[in-house]
Amino acid sequence: MTNRSLSVSIKIAIAAVAWVALGLQLYILVSNTPANGMTFLQALGRFFLFFTILSNLLVAISITLPWAIPHSSIGRFLSKPSQISAVAVYIFIVGLVYNTVLRKLWQPRGLQQIADELLHVAVPGLFTVYWIFFVSKGTLKWKHAIAWLLFPFIYLIYAIARGSIEGFYPYPFLDLHKLTYTHLMLNCVGLAAAFLVTGLVFIAVDKAMASKSAIRY
């Protein structure tokens, strides 16, 4: 199998897993609306409140649109190594935070366990492998790590604002029912640092792999 065939195969696998995981999680949330006292629209809004969902959606879209409409402006934009790398950083953080901090806080069963593993392990793992082996290296700049903070920054404002209005916070480290404003700000700074450091690591890997490739040829 050629390198191109492998790239296509892993992209198909990533897109399939991401869309299935998102669909399964949405189904679980909507099917539980009577028990949770929510309407369909409220459940749909809750679905899009989680960074995990938004990041997995970015993964699915960033794989699907360049394949479906490769010559469109959005298709070309999402095909840029800097954009793919940004998504890789976001989904890597999803897997890292869940498996080091959040996994121990609950024990999902059945379909929810399957959805959780797909969203927090399978998609982050597959996309990271795809980024390492199949995304062109050598074009990233250190300043990209700063630009990549925009999405998580907007998300934090969005999640905290919605939480203050609806009374539901998607993650315990953002929950103002249990945290002081000082603690919340420290958590936000810590998250920003995690995204920044992860972005810098990805850029360092990009540069190292590009240099190694240049020496080889």
Secondary structure, DSSP 8 states (H G I E B T S, - for coil): --HHHHHHHHHHHHHHHHHHHHHHHHHHHHHTHHHHT--HHHHHHHHTT-HHHHHHHHHHHHHHHHHHSTTSHHHHHHTSHHHHHHHHHHHHHHHHHIIIIIGGG----HHHHHHHHIIIIIHHHHHHHHHHHHS--S---TTHHHHTTHHHHHHHHHHHHHHHHHS--SSGGG-TTTS-HHHHHHHHHHHHHHHHHHHHHHHHHHHHHHHHHHHH-
